[in-house]
Amino acid sequence: MDWREAMGDDVPKRTWRADEWTAQDWDEWERSRHQCEVRWLCAHRAKNGTDAAWAFLEAVRRRRGQEAFLRLRDDSMRQWKKGNRGRWGDWRE
């Protein structure tokens, strides 16, 4: 089964040509990308422990800066406290 079959009807129907995207499309893409990274970090922490998660966060701080680090740290901690362990599509409000 490939990713299209796994997602079923959730596959985005828009074009993937970035030059045709609106600002709203880019905002939605960034939100989705960030949530995916948060889920990945929760799964990484569940599998490899808290120290491994902190090592990744420190790498984010070095490569992408303090703002990216804080956003990822805060959102991943919030999701972790709500029970998110990185399952596909899991996002807890």
FINU-901450 format. One record per residue (C-alpha): residue in one letter; x, y, z. Coordinates in steps of 0.02 Angstrom, whole numbers, plus 50000, padded with zeros to 5 digits. Layout:
BEGIN
aXYZ ...
END
This chain:
BEGIN
m500005000050000 d500725016949953 w500385033350044 r498945038149928 e498005022149970 a498385024450156 m497675042150157 g496125037750056 d495005052950031 d496185064050131 v497385066049984 p497455084649942 k496535088749781 r497545104349739 t498985105749619 w500745102949680 r501445116749570 a502065129349698 d501965143849576 e500065141849576 w499875141949766 t499055156149861 a499655163050028 q498305152650111 d498975136850027 w500715140650094 d500025143850269 e499085127350265 w500635118250202 e501715125650341 r500415120950473 s500355103150406 r502265102050395 h502445108150574 q501155095950641 c502035081850551 e503695086850630 v502895087650802 r502155070250779 w503835063850721 l504665071050875 c503355063050989 a503655046250905 h505545048650916 r505385052351102 a504255037251131 k505475025751042 n507165032951092 g506845042551253 t506835060451310 d508705063151287 a508555059051102 a507125071351084 w508145085051168 a509625081251056 f508515083850904 l507815100050977 e509575106551007 a510005102750826 v508465112750774 r509045127350882 r510785127050802 r510175125250622 r508525134650618 g508645146650765 q507825150150932 e506085153950864 a505935137250773 f506635128250925 l505375136251044 r503895132950930 l504355114650905 r504785112051089 d503185119951153 d502025111151030 s502845094251052 m502775095651242 r500945100851233 q500515086251118 w501505074051227 k500555079551383 k498925076551289 g499465058751250 n500065060751071 r501425047851035 g501635051850851 r500325041250765 w499935045850585 g498765060850579 d498585062350769 w498385080350824 r497555084550989 e496705101251017 
END
